[in-house]
Amino acid sequence: IYFNNSIIYFYLIGFIFTSNSNLFAQVFDGFQTINHNQIDRRFYLYVPDNYSVNTPIPILFNFHGGGGDPVSYMNYTSDMRGLAETNNFILIYPEAIADPSTGSISWIDKATGGSPRDETLFIDAIINLIDNNYSVDLDRIYACGYSEGGIFSYELACRLNNRIAGIASVSGSMLSESERFNLGFSNCSPEHPTAIMLIPGTSDTNAHSLYEGCCLDWGLDSYYLSANQITDFWTNYNSTDSNPSVSDVSNTNTTDGSTVERKIWSNGQGSVEVQELKIIGGGHEWPGTSGNMDINANIEIWQFLSKFDKNGMIDNFNFDEIQSSVSVSPNPFNNYFKIEGAENGSIGLYDLLG
């Protein structure tokens, strides 16, 4: 590889990522329908070209915000199809339906068992359908989402914990409690170490996503936890270290009006972790697409969640081991560099500007 008149430093990461899904063919890319509680429900399914019936692969659910839909969400916020292709996982964008009481498109359950409205059971039904049709690693089912979809991801971590290994929430808080609707942490019953990532903005003005939490209940007899309350809950449950490691992410984009602080609570049950990417000055946005550009939320989410299954940290997942097996020389370099030991591996190349 030739670089003219420049000095480049090389950094190794565990995966290579791309957001251009047009580069790849795929086994399936489009909507499927499932009848759940006498209602035809849709979800967008992406199965990568590398899929093989002989190799069980993970599932990642990605939930759009309230009032949204999968296609708009992919086109303008979080398109993970290229990521799924490169890292060989099944990607699912479920579609919410109108709330029966308000008419608004919502992931917030308005009723529980026996009612036509229980979105947790809807996701469980999708898992069963995909498991019947594809070879799935049932210990590696993950969920993430934006805004109300992020709130719902927490609900899955609580109420569908027997299926979900870990979740990530972007610009979405966690409900405290609701006796009427069986929601929130007071009804949270995890049964295994659960990896949790949250990406909140300190300047988010949405009532259900305020960094300091909010008392508004939207008729749910509930309120929304602060970022600190969320991490307290999950670090206590996972029995992680009490104090996180804290580091500043490189401010590679000085014009986006925000910076990022990374907090990691480690050494939980099964070596599971809780991680917060605090967007200081960030709003109700999906980093890497809008707002903060120092990180890419798509990449951060997969890089974090994919390290874990329902038992905790996957035994053979070791970034230090990956890095120590590869040599790069010279480093830094002017025009040429040599990489050794990267056979069947993936690398990412960054300059000093990110």
C-alpha positions as CSV (number, residue, x, y, z in Angstrom):
1,I,0.0,0.0,0.0
2,Y,1.4,3.4,-1.0
3,F,0.8,6.7,0.8
4,N,2.4,9.7,-0.7
5,N,4.0,12.4,1.4
6,S,2.4,11.4,4.7
7,I,3.4,9.7,7.9
8,I,0.7,7.2,9.0
9,Y,0.4,5.4,12.4
10,F,-1.2,2.0,12.4
11,Y,-3.7,0.8,15.0
12,L,-5.2,-2.7,15.1
13,I,-8.8,-3.4,16.1
14,G,-10.6,-6.6,16.4
15,F,-12.9,-6.3,13.3
16,I,-13.1,-4.5,10.0
17,F,-16.3,-2.5,9.5
18,T,-18.2,-1.0,6.6
19,S,-21.5,0.7,6.2
20,N,-21.9,0.2,2.5
21,S,-24.3,-2.8,2.2
22,N,-24.3,-2.5,-1.6
23,L,-20.8,-4.1,-1.7
24,F,-22.3,-7.5,-0.7
25,A,-24.7,-10.1,-1.9
26,Q,-26.9,-11.6,0.7
27,V,-29.0,-14.6,1.4
28,F,-32.1,-12.5,2.4
29,D,-32.7,-8.8,2.5
30,G,-36.3,-7.6,3.0
31,F,-39.5,-7.8,5.0
32,Q,-41.0,-10.9,6.4
33,T,-44.4,-11.2,8.1
34,I,-45.5,-13.2,11.1
35,N,-49.0,-13.5,12.6
36,H,-48.8,-12.7,16.3
37,N,-51.9,-12.4,18.4
38,Q,-54.1,-12.4,15.3
39,I,-52.2,-9.4,13.9
40,D,-49.9,-9.6,10.8
41,R,-46.6,-8.1,12.0
42,R,-43.6,-7.2,9.9
43,F,-39.9,-7.3,10.5
44,Y,-37.0,-6.5,8.2
45,L,-34.6,-9.4,7.9
46,Y,-31.0,-9.4,6.7
47,V,-29.1,-12.7,6.4
48,P,-25.5,-12.4,5.3
49,D,-24.0,-14.0,2.2
50,N,-21.6,-15.9,4.5
51,Y,-24.4,-17.7,6.3
52,S,-24.0,-21.5,6.3
53,V,-26.5,-23.9,7.8
54,N,-23.5,-25.7,9.3
55,T,-22.4,-22.7,11.4
56,P,-24.8,-21.2,14.0
57,I,-24.6,-17.4,14.0
58,P,-25.7,-14.6,16.3
59,I,-28.9,-12.4,15.9
60,L,-28.9,-8.7,16.5
61,F,-32.3,-6.9,16.8
62,N,-32.3,-3.1,16.1
63,F,-35.4,-1.2,17.2
64,H,-36.5,2.1,15.5
65,G,-37.7,5.0,17.6
66,G,-41.4,5.9,18.4
67,G,-43.3,6.9,15.3
68,G,-40.6,5.4,13.0
69,D,-40.3,2.5,10.7
70,P,-37.5,0.1,9.8
71,V,-36.7,1.5,6.3
72,S,-36.5,5.1,7.3
73,Y,-34.5,4.1,10.4
74,M,-32.0,2.2,8.3
75,N,-31.7,4.9,5.6
76,Y,-31.3,7.8,8.0
77,T,-30.1,6.5,11.3
78,S,-28.7,3.0,11.7
79,D,-28.0,0.8,8.7
80,M,-26.1,-2.2,10.0
81,R,-26.4,-4.4,7.0
82,G,-22.8,-4.0,5.9
83,L,-21.7,-4.7,9.5
84,A,-23.8,-7.9,9.5
85,E,-22.3,-9.0,6.3
86,T,-18.7,-8.5,7.4
87,N,-19.2,-10.1,10.8
88,N,-21.7,-12.8,9.8
89,F,-24.7,-12.2,12.0
90,I,-28.4,-12.1,11.3
91,L,-29.8,-8.6,11.5
92,I,-33.5,-7.9,12.3
93,Y,-35.4,-4.6,12.3
94,P,-38.9,-5.3,13.8
95,E,-41.7,-2.8,13.0
96,A,-43.8,-1.4,15.8
97,I,-47.6,-0.8,15.4
98,A,-49.9,1.9,16.5
99,D,-50.7,2.1,20.2
100,P,-54.4,1.1,20.7
101,S,-55.0,3.9,23.1
102,T,-53.3,6.8,21.4
103,G,-52.8,5.7,17.7
104,S,-49.1,6.5,17.9
105,I,-46.5,4.0,16.7
106,S,-44.9,2.8,19.9
107,W,-42.7,0.0,21.4
108,I,-44.0,0.7,24.9
109,D,-46.3,-2.2,25.9
110,K,-49.8,-1.1,26.9
111,A,-50.9,-4.5,28.1
112,T,-49.4,-7.9,29.0
113,G,-50.2,-11.5,28.5
114,G,-53.5,-12.4,26.8
115,S,-53.8,-9.0,25.2
116,P,-53.1,-8.2,21.5
117,R,-50.3,-5.9,22.8
118,D,-47.2,-7.5,24.2
119,E,-44.1,-6.6,22.2
120,T,-41.9,-8.8,24.3
121,L,-43.8,-11.8,23.1
122,F,-43.7,-10.5,19.6
123,I,-39.9,-10.6,19.7
124,D,-39.9,-14.0,21.2
125,A,-42.1,-15.2,18.4
126,I,-39.6,-13.8,15.8
127,I,-36.7,-15.6,17.5
128,N,-38.6,-18.9,17.3
129,L,-39.4,-18.3,13.6
130,I,-35.8,-17.5,12.7
131,D,-34.5,-20.4,14.8
132,N,-36.8,-22.7,12.8
133,N,-35.5,-21.4,9.5
134,Y,-31.9,-20.7,10.1
135,S,-29.0,-22.0,12.1
136,V,-28.8,-19.6,15.1
137,D,-26.5,-19.4,18.1
138,L,-29.2,-19.1,20.7
139,D,-26.7,-18.0,23.4
140,R,-25.8,-14.9,21.3
141,I,-29.0,-13.0,20.7
142,Y,-28.6,-9.2,21.2
143,A,-30.8,-6.2,21.0
144,C,-30.2,-2.5,20.5
145,G,-32.3,0.5,19.7
146,Y,-32.7,4.3,19.4
147,S,-34.9,6.5,21.6
148,E,-38.1,4.5,22.4
149,G,-36.4,1.5,20.7
150,G,-33.6,1.9,23.2
151,I,-36.1,1.9,26.1
152,F,-37.6,-1.3,24.7
153,S,-34.1,-2.9,24.6
154,Y,-34.0,-2.5,28.4
155,E,-37.4,-4.2,28.6
156,L,-36.1,-7.2,26.7
157,A,-33.0,-7.4,28.9
158,C,-35.5,-7.6,31.8
159,R,-38.5,-9.5,30.5
160,L,-36.9,-11.7,27.8
161,N,-33.6,-12.3,29.6
162,N,-33.8,-16.0,28.9
163,R,-33.3,-15.2,25.2
164,I,-31.2,-12.0,25.3
165,A,-27.4,-12.0,26.0
166,G,-26.9,-8.3,26.0
167,I,-28.4,-4.9,24.9
168,A,-27.3,-1.4,23.8
169,S,-29.5,1.7,24.1
170,V,-28.8,4.9,22.2
171,S,-30.6,8.0,23.5
172,G,-33.2,6.0,25.4
173,S,-33.6,5.6,29.2
174,M,-34.9,2.7,31.3
175,L,-38.3,2.8,32.8
176,S,-38.4,2.7,36.6
177,E,-41.5,0.8,37.3
178,S,-45.2,0.4,36.5
179,E,-47.6,-1.8,38.4
180,R,-50.3,-1.3,35.8
181,F,-48.1,-2.6,32.9
182,N,-45.5,-4.8,34.5
183,L,-42.7,-2.6,33.2
184,G,-39.4,-1.3,34.5
185,F,-36.7,-2.3,36.9
186,S,-39.0,-3.3,39.8
187,N,-40.2,-6.1,37.5
188,C,-36.8,-6.8,36.1
189,S,-35.8,-10.4,36.5
190,P,-32.5,-11.2,34.8
191,E,-31.3,-14.8,35.1
192,H,-27.8,-14.6,33.6
193,P,-24.9,-12.1,33.3
194,T,-26.2,-9.5,30.9
195,A,-23.9,-7.2,28.9
196,I,-25.3,-3.6,28.9
197,M,-24.2,-0.6,26.8
198,L,-25.8,2.8,27.0
199,I,-25.0,5.8,24.8
200,P,-26.7,8.9,26.3
201,G,-26.3,12.5,25.5
202,T,-25.9,15.0,28.3
203,S,-27.8,17.6,26.4
204,D,-30.7,15.4,25.2
205,T,-34.0,17.3,25.8
206,N,-36.4,14.4,25.2
207,A,-38.4,13.7,28.4
208,H,-37.7,9.9,28.2
209,S,-34.0,10.3,27.5
210,L,-32.8,13.1,29.8
211,Y,-29.3,12.2,31.2
212,E,-30.5,13.1,34.7
213,G,-33.8,11.2,34.3
214,C,-37.3,12.5,34.4
215,C,-40.5,12.2,36.4
216,L,-42.9,12.4,33.4
217,D,-44.9,9.2,33.1
218,W,-46.9,9.5,29.9
219,G,-49.7,7.7,31.7
220,L,-47.5,4.7,32.6
221,D,-47.3,5.3,36.3
222,S,-43.6,5.4,35.8
223,Y,-40.6,7.6,35.2
224,Y,-37.3,7.4,33.4
225,L,-34.1,6.5,35.2
226,S,-31.0,8.7,35.0
227,A,-27.8,7.3,33.4
228,N,-26.3,6.8,36.8
229,Q,-29.3,4.9,38.1
230,I,-29.2,2.7,35.0
231,T,-25.5,1.8,35.5
232,D,-26.0,1.4,39.2
233,F,-28.8,-1.1,38.6
234,W,-26.9,-3.2,36.0
235,T,-23.5,-3.1,37.7
236,N,-25.1,-4.2,41.0
237,Y,-27.0,-7.1,39.2
238,N,-23.9,-8.2,37.3
239,S,-21.6,-7.8,40.3
240,T,-19.0,-5.8,38.4
241,D,-16.3,-3.6,39.9
242,S,-17.9,-0.7,41.8
243,N,-15.8,1.9,40.2
244,P,-15.5,2.1,36.4
245,S,-12.4,2.7,34.3
246,V,-12.8,6.1,32.7
247,S,-11.1,7.4,29.6
248,D,-11.7,10.2,27.1
249,V,-12.3,9.1,23.5
250,S,-10.2,11.1,21.0
251,N,-11.9,14.2,19.9
252,T,-11.4,13.5,16.2
253,N,-14.2,15.8,15.1
254,T,-13.8,19.2,16.7
255,T,-16.9,20.8,15.0
256,D,-19.6,18.5,16.2
257,G,-20.1,20.3,19.5
258,S,-19.5,17.3,21.7
259,T,-17.0,14.9,23.2
260,V,-17.1,11.3,24.5
261,E,-16.2,9.8,27.8
262,R,-16.0,6.0,28.0
263,K,-16.8,4.3,31.3
264,I,-16.4,0.5,31.7
265,W,-17.4,-1.5,34.7
266,S,-15.5,-4.8,34.4
267,N,-15.1,-8.2,36.2
268,G,-18.8,-9.0,36.5
269,Q,-20.3,-12.5,36.7
270,G,-18.8,-14.4,33.8
271,S,-16.5,-11.4,33.2
272,V,-19.5,-9.5,31.8
273,E,-19.2,-5.7,31.5
274,V,-21.4,-2.6,31.6
275,Q,-20.2,0.3,29.4
276,E,-21.4,3.9,29.1
277,L,-20.4,6.1,26.2
278,K,-21.3,9.5,27.6
279,I,-21.8,12.0,24.8
280,I,-20.9,15.3,26.6
281,G,-22.9,18.0,24.9
282,G,-24.7,15.4,22.8
283,G,-28.4,15.5,22.0
284,H,-31.1,13.0,20.9
285,E,-28.9,11.5,18.1
286,W,-27.2,8.4,16.8
287,P,-23.4,9.1,17.0
288,G,-21.6,8.5,13.7
289,T,-24.8,9.4,11.7
290,S,-25.8,12.6,13.5
291,G,-24.5,14.6,16.4
292,N,-21.2,13.3,17.7
293,M,-18.8,12.0,15.1
294,D,-16.0,10.9,17.3
295,I,-17.5,7.4,17.5
296,N,-19.7,5.3,15.3
297,A,-22.6,3.8,17.4
298,N,-23.0,0.9,15.0
299,I,-19.4,-0.2,15.4
300,E,-19.3,0.5,19.1
301,I,-22.5,-1.6,19.7
302,W,-21.3,-4.7,17.7
303,Q,-17.8,-4.5,19.0
304,F,-19.1,-4.5,22.6
305,L,-22.0,-7.0,22.4
306,S,-20.3,-9.5,20.3
307,K,-17.8,-10.2,23.1
308,F,-20.5,-11.8,25.2
309,D,-23.0,-14.6,25.3
310,K,-25.5,-15.6,27.9
311,N,-22.7,-16.9,30.1
312,G,-20.7,-13.7,30.0
313,M,-17.4,-13.0,28.2
314,I,-16.8,-15.5,25.4
315,D,-13.7,-17.5,26.3
316,N,-11.9,-17.2,23.0
317,F,-12.5,-13.5,22.6
318,N,-9.3,-11.7,23.5
319,F,-8.3,-8.4,21.8
320,D,-4.9,-8.5,23.5
321,E,-4.2,-11.9,22.0
322,I,-5.4,-10.7,18.6
323,Q,-3.1,-7.7,18.7
324,S,0.0,-9.6,20.0
325,S,-0.3,-12.1,17.1
326,V,0.2,-9.4,14.5
327,S,3.3,-7.3,13.7
328,V,3.4,-4.1,11.8
329,S,6.7,-2.6,10.6
330,P,7.9,0.1,10.5
331,N,5.4,1.9,12.7
332,P,5.1,4.9,12.1
333,F,5.9,4.7,8.4
334,N,6.2,7.0,5.5
335,N,5.2,5.3,2.2
336,Y,5.1,1.5,2.9
337,F,4.4,-0.8,5.8
338,K,4.4,-4.6,6.3
339,I,1.8,-6.6,8.1
340,E,2.5,-10.2,9.3
341,G,0.3,-12.6,11.2
342,A,-3.0,-11.3,9.9
343,E,-4.0,-14.4,7.9
344,N,-7.8,-15.0,8.1
345,G,-8.0,-11.9,10.2
346,S,-9.4,-8.4,9.8
347,I,-7.8,-5.0,10.4
348,G,-8.8,-1.4,10.5
349,L,-6.4,1.4,9.4
350,Y,-6.7,4.9,10.9
351,D,-4.7,8.1,10.4
352,L,-4.2,10.6,13.2
353,L,-7.5,12.3,12.3
354,G,-9.5,9.1,12.8
